[in-house]
């Protein structure tokens, strides 16, 4: 089902889709954090060879700005990649929530931080509000890789090669940050990357998720056409 992007109402409703979904996501994720206890602990031998490096807090936190910024940019400049992000990320986050619910997991990699500097204190604050649970697959990695694929394919970004390269490098640094901050095991990173690649193939080769987006736009359009009663 194709979306009529020239219609102002359609663009407005499509902008609301990720906003409404992320409200649902935050409520569900916080409920998991509060009420679900890990039964599976995720780690591997290679994790021990990765040192803690607090400087990676900068790209890790940049993720929280990057994701909404890309949604807004693509909504305005590249509708094709905007719809791709909606389909891939919203489906992927739903899969992650289901996996965290069915297979409650956590990671045992965090150690006390003994360094006393601004970046280390930022990591301590991050850990205070982010428990080492619900980690596999890594949402930071999944979303960052999906964003990098969208940036790499964007026709609008083709006219901004430096910005494109910079954003892709930032996405790579975010993925690296998850292990250097001991937020995730390498296992989480691999699973997040695998989820990204599988969904990428599914979304690009099938109308997966398009019917739902089209239905949302059609419902909104019908409501706008209904006469107002006074």
N, C-alpha and C positions, 0 to 999 in steps of 0.2 A: 504494500500500500504506500503510495507516494504522498508526501506532505507538501502542501501548497505554501512554500516559504514566502511568496509575495503577499500573502494575506497577513495583515498586521495582527489579527486575533490569533492566528496559528503561531506566529513567532512569540507572542506573549504567553500563550499556553505552554509552548515548548520550553520557554525559560522557567516556567513554574514547576515543570516536571522534576528536574533534579533538586530544586529547592525543597519541595514537599517530600521527596524521597529521603533526603538527608536528615530531615526532622525525624522521620520514621526510623532511619538507621541509628541516629544518636540515641533515641529512646530505647530501642532494642539492645544496642550494644551496651549501654549503661546498665540495663537489667541483667545482661549476661555477666558483667563485671561484678555486680552486687550479689547475685544469687547462684551462679554456677561455679563450682570448684573443679579445677583440673583433675582429670583422671589419666591423662597421657602427658608425659614430660618429654619435650622435644629438644634434642641436642645431638651433636656428632663429634667425632674425635678432632676434626679440623677446627672446631670452634676454639679449642685451647691455643691454637697458634695465631689467633687474631687478637692483637692487643687492644685494650681500651684506649680510645683517642677522643678526648672531649671536644676537639675542634669540629668534629662532625655534627655537633648539635646545630650548627648553623644551616647546613643543607637540610637536616632532618626537620627543623622548624619551618624552613622555606616551603616545604611540601604543603603546609596549611594555607599558604598564600597562593602557591602555584596552581593548585587544583581549581579553586573558584575562578582565578584569573583566566585560565585557559577556557573554562566553560563560557565565560563572558566574551572572551575574544572570538572564539569560534562561532558563538551565537551571532555575533555582529558581522564577522568577516568571512566565515567559512562554514555554511550550514551543513555541508556534507560531513565534515569532521565533528561538528557539534552533535549531530544525530548519532554518529559512530560512538562518541564518548558516552552519550546517554545510554545507548544500547549495551555497550561493553561494560562500562563501570557499574551501572545499576544492576545488571545481571550478575556481574562478578561479586559485588558486595553482598547481594542476596545469597549467593552460593556460600560465601565466607560465613555469613551469619548462621546459615543452616549447618555448616560443618562445625562451627564453634558450639552449636547447640547439641549436635549428635555426638561429636567427639571433643568434649571439653579438654583443652590442652593448655600447657604453659611451658615456660623455659626456666632452667635453673642456673643461668649464666651470670646473673648479676652479682657483683662483689662490692663491698663498701668502697666508696670513692674517698681517697686520702688526700688528693691534691686540693689545694685551696686557691682557686682562681675563679674569675667570673664565669668562664665556660663550664667549669666543673660544677659550680653552684647552679647553673642553668640546668645541667643534667640531673642534679639532685631534685630540683623542683619538678622536672619532667617526670621523674620516677615516682614522686610523691602523689601525682595524679594519674599515673598510668601503670597499672599492675602488670606483672609479667605473665599475663594470661591472655587467652584468645589470640594466639600468635601465628598459628599455622593454618592456612597460608598467610604470608605477610601482606596486609592491605597496603602498606606503604609501597612495597615492591610492585604488587599487582597494578595499582593505580599509576605509579610512576612509569612503568613500562608501557602501559596502555596510552598514557599521555605522550610518551616519546614516539610511539608509532603514529599517533595522530599528527604530531608536529612534523614528523618526517614526511608524511604524505600530503600535508596541507598545501594547497595551491596558493593560498594567501601568504603562507610562510616562505614560499619559493622566492618571493620578492624581497625577503629579509633573511639572507643566508647567515649572517652573523647571529641574529636572534635565534634562528633555528638551531644552529650549532650550540649556542650557549644554553638553550633550554634542554637539549638532549644531554649535554654534559651535566647539567644540574640534576636531571632525572637519574643519571648514572651515580652521581655523588649521593643522592638520597638513598638509593639501593645499598650503596657501600656503608652509609651511615647506620643503617639498621643493625649491621653486625659489629661495627667499630664502637658503637655505643652500648653494645650488649643488650639491645632491645629485641634481637632475634637471633636464632641459630641460622646457619647456612641452609639447613633443611627448610626453614620457613621461606628463605629467599628463593630456593629452587622451586618450591611449591607455588609461591606467588608468581614466579616467572612462567611456570608451566600453565597456570590458570589463565594468565594473560594471553599466551600463544594459542591455547585451545579455543578460547572465546574469540580471539581475533579471527581465526579461521572460520569458526561457526558464524560469526556475525557477517563477515564479508562474503561468504558463500551461500548464505541463506537469509530469508527475511526475518530471522529470529529477533523478536522484540518489536518489529515494525507494526504488526497488527495492533498491539497494545497502544503504541504511540499514536497511530492513526485513529484509533477509537477515542482516545482522550481528546484529540483535536476535534473530531466530529461531534462528540457530546458537547464540548464547549461551544462549538459553532451553533448547534441547535438551540442551546439555551440563550445565546445572544440574539437569535432570531425571534424568540418567543416574545409576544407583545407584553409590555409592562402594564400592570393593573394599578390604578390609582384610586 
